[in-house]
């Protein structure tokens, strides 16, 4: 009975649709490039880690297919989630709601690596996941060393709108941001978290 799966796909010829059908699967880790990923019959899964290789996939991004709502409706039992900015961009190619209707009530740990703060698409996915996780206790964000060029006003404007909407992260206790640089989107994001995390005990940064 398969309980743990670590899958790596880096060759362009292998890039395609990944479908996971494993009723006893508890943890899944993926690294590499793909077009889409789907979980079927994985009600026991508790931990997911997905790192999309952005450099290798850059020419294929136009072909990538992502649906944030459908993806998380199939893995609502997860407790620990690790995603990178490349995969968030894939998910953002579909609709990104303020909050997932089904929610991620079991999720307690969320790590977002290479999150590009000036990228509105990545930020909207990140905030959607945080909002959809009422029992989230630990949030770890790793900023990329070099960020892509984006509309410099889009992300700050989006974060300002989120403050007006009003957020409450009732269980969030620990936030860590690696590579914090102090650019405007980062500062607005931190302010948003601080104002909404009513039980926050510690916030750390590593430059």
BELKA-V992183 format. One record per residue. N is the residue number from 1. RES is the residue in one letter. OMEGA is omega in whole degrees, 0 to 359 (NA if undefined). BURIAL is b if it has 16 or more other ideal C-beta (glycine too) atoms within 10 Angstrom, else e. Layout:
n=N res=RES omega=OMEGA burial=BURIAL
n=N res=RES omega=OMEGA burial=BURIAL
This chain:
n=1 res=X omega=183 burial=e
n=2 res=X omega=180 burial=e
n=3 res=X omega=183 burial=e
n=4 res=X omega=182 burial=e
n=5 res=X omega=176 burial=e
n=6 res=X omega=187 burial=e
n=7 res=X omega=177 burial=e
n=8 res=X omega=177 burial=e
n=9 res=X omega=183 burial=b
n=10 res=X omega=182 burial=e
n=11 res=X omega=181 burial=e
n=12 res=X omega=183 burial=e
n=13 res=X omega=181 burial=e
n=14 res=X omega=184 burial=e
n=15 res=X omega=179 burial=b
n=16 res=X omega=182 burial=e
n=17 res=X omega=178 burial=e
n=18 res=X omega=178 burial=b
n=19 res=X omega=182 burial=e
n=20 res=X omega=177 burial=b
n=21 res=X omega=185 burial=e
n=22 res=X omega=186 burial=b
n=23 res=X omega=181 burial=e
n=24 res=X omega=183 burial=e
n=25 res=X omega=180 burial=b
n=26 res=X omega=178 burial=b
n=27 res=X omega=181 burial=b
n=28 res=X omega=178 burial=b
n=29 res=X omega=180 burial=e
n=30 res=X omega=173 burial=b
n=31 res=X omega=176 burial=e
n=32 res=X omega=183 burial=b
n=33 res=X omega=179 burial=b
n=34 res=X omega=177 burial=b
n=35 res=X omega=177 burial=b
n=36 res=X omega=179 burial=b
n=37 res=X omega=184 burial=b
n=38 res=X omega=177 burial=e
n=39 res=X omega=178 burial=b
n=40 res=X omega=175 burial=e
n=41 res=X omega=181 burial=e
n=42 res=X omega=186 burial=b
n=43 res=X omega=182 burial=e
n=44 res=X omega=186 burial=e
n=45 res=X omega=184 burial=b
n=46 res=X omega=184 burial=b
n=47 res=X omega=179 burial=b
n=48 res=X omega=174 burial=b
n=49 res=X omega=181 burial=b
n=50 res=X omega=177 burial=b
n=51 res=X omega=179 burial=b
n=52 res=X omega=180 burial=b
n=53 res=X omega=186 burial=b
n=54 res=X omega=182 burial=b
n=55 res=X omega=182 burial=e
n=56 res=X omega=186 burial=b
n=57 res=X omega=188 burial=b
n=58 res=X omega=181 burial=e
n=59 res=X omega=183 burial=e
n=60 res=X omega=186 burial=e
n=61 res=X omega=180 burial=e
n=62 res=X omega=181 burial=e
n=63 res=X omega=185 burial=e
n=64 res=X omega=180 burial=b
n=65 res=X omega=181 burial=e
n=66 res=X omega=177 burial=b
n=67 res=X omega=184 burial=e
n=68 res=X omega=183 burial=b
n=69 res=X omega=181 burial=e
n=70 res=X omega=182 burial=e
n=71 res=X omega=185 burial=b
n=72 res=X omega=175 burial=b
n=73 res=X omega=182 burial=e
n=74 res=X omega=182 burial=b
n=75 res=X omega=186 burial=b
n=76 res=X omega=181 burial=b
n=77 res=X omega=185 burial=e
n=78 res=X omega=179 burial=b
n=79 res=X omega=181 burial=b
n=80 res=X omega=185 burial=b
n=81 res=X omega=177 burial=b
n=82 res=X omega=180 burial=b
n=83 res=X omega=175 burial=b
n=84 res=X omega=184 burial=b
n=85 res=X omega=179 burial=b
n=86 res=X omega=180 burial=b
n=87 res=X omega=176 burial=b
n=88 res=X omega=177 burial=b
n=89 res=X omega=177 burial=b
n=90 res=X omega=181 burial=b
n=91 res=X omega=184 burial=b
n=92 res=X omega=179 burial=b
n=93 res=X omega=173 burial=b
n=94 res=X omega=179 burial=e
n=95 res=X omega=176 burial=e
n=96 res=X omega=180 burial=b
n=97 res=X omega=173 burial=e
n=98 res=X omega=184 burial=e
n=99 res=X omega=178 burial=b
n=100 res=X omega=183 burial=b
n=101 res=X omega=180 burial=e
n=102 res=X omega=179 burial=e
n=103 res=X omega=177 burial=e
n=104 res=X omega=189 burial=b
n=105 res=X omega=181 burial=e
n=106 res=X omega=186 burial=e
n=107 res=X omega=179 burial=b
n=108 res=X omega=182 burial=b
n=109 res=X omega=179 burial=b
n=110 res=X omega=175 burial=b
n=111 res=X omega=178 burial=b
n=112 res=X omega=182 burial=b
n=113 res=X omega=181 burial=b
n=114 res=X omega=176 burial=b
n=115 res=X omega=182 burial=b
n=116 res=X omega=186 burial=b
n=117 res=X omega=179 burial=b
n=118 res=X omega=182 burial=b
n=119 res=X omega=182 burial=b
n=120 res=X omega=182 burial=b
n=121 res=X omega=180 burial=b
n=122 res=X omega=180 burial=b
n=123 res=X omega=181 burial=b
n=124 res=X omega=177 burial=b
n=125 res=X omega=181 burial=b
n=126 res=X omega=181 burial=b
n=127 res=X omega=176 burial=b
n=128 res=X omega=180 burial=b
n=129 res=X omega=180 burial=b
n=130 res=X omega=179 burial=b
n=131 res=X omega=185 burial=b
n=132 res=X omega=184 burial=b
n=133 res=X omega=185 burial=b
n=134 res=X omega=181 burial=b
n=135 res=X omega=179 burial=e
n=136 res=X omega=181 burial=b
n=137 res=X omega=185 burial=b
n=138 res=X omega=179 burial=b
n=139 res=X omega=181 burial=b
n=140 res=X omega=181 burial=b
n=141 res=X omega=179 burial=b
n=142 res=X omega=183 burial=b
n=143 res=X omega=177 burial=b
n=144 res=X omega=179 burial=e
n=145 res=X omega=178 burial=e
n=146 res=X omega=181 burial=e
n=147 res=X omega=178 burial=b
n=148 res=X omega=179 burial=e
n=149 res=X omega=180 burial=e
n=150 res=X omega=171 burial=b
n=151 res=X omega=188 burial=e
n=152 res=X omega=182 burial=e
n=153 res=X omega=187 burial=e
n=154 res=X omega=183 burial=e
n=155 res=X omega=177 burial=b
n=156 res=X omega=180 burial=b
n=157 res=X omega=179 burial=e
n=158 res=X omega=181 burial=b
n=159 res=X omega=177 burial=b
n=160 res=X omega=178 burial=e
n=161 res=X omega=180 burial=e
n=162 res=X omega=178 burial=b
n=163 res=X omega=180 burial=e
n=164 res=X omega=181 burial=e
n=165 res=X omega=180 burial=e
n=166 res=X omega=181 burial=e
n=167 res=X omega=173 burial=b
n=168 res=X omega=176 burial=e
n=169 res=X omega=194 burial=b
n=170 res=X omega=184 burial=e
n=171 res=X omega=185 burial=b
n=172 res=X omega=184 burial=b
n=173 res=X omega=187 burial=b
n=174 res=X omega=177 burial=b
n=175 res=X omega=177 burial=b
n=176 res=X omega=177 burial=b
n=177 res=X omega=178 burial=b
n=178 res=X omega=178 burial=e
n=179 res=X omega=182 burial=b
n=180 res=X omega=184 burial=b
n=181 res=X omega=178 burial=e
n=182 res=X omega=176 burial=e
n=183 res=X omega=188 burial=b
n=184 res=X omega=179 burial=e
n=185 res=X omega=178 burial=b
n=186 res=X omega=181 burial=b
n=187 res=X omega=179 burial=e
n=188 res=X omega=179 burial=b
n=189 res=X omega=180 burial=b
n=190 res=X omega=179 burial=b
n=191 res=X omega=180 burial=e
n=192 res=X omega=179 burial=b
n=193 res=X omega=182 burial=b
n=194 res=X omega=182 burial=e
n=195 res=X omega=185 burial=e
n=196 res=X omega=183 burial=b
n=197 res=X omega=188 burial=b
n=198 res=X omega=180 burial=e
n=199 res=X omega=183 burial=e
n=200 res=X omega=180 burial=b
n=201 res=X omega=184 burial=e
n=202 res=X omega=172 burial=e
n=203 res=X omega=184 burial=b
n=204 res=X omega=176 burial=e
n=205 res=X omega=178 burial=b
n=206 res=X omega=184 burial=e
n=207 res=X omega=NA burial=e
